[in-house]
């Protein structure tokens, strides 16, 4: 095998490797774009969820020294 044939073979291998890196990079950019779009939807859903949670009625916490099942007595 001559020197020129070795160089052509080496260049072909480098060209194939560079295409592989390009395709991997394009795939990663596509995945990152999809994740960004899905994250925007998740953020919107999270905001709606928090609004719904804040709209729920809350129970009052027991006063200091009371058991959780005992009702607090009001002023007599």
Helices and strands as residue ranges (DSSP letters): H 3-55
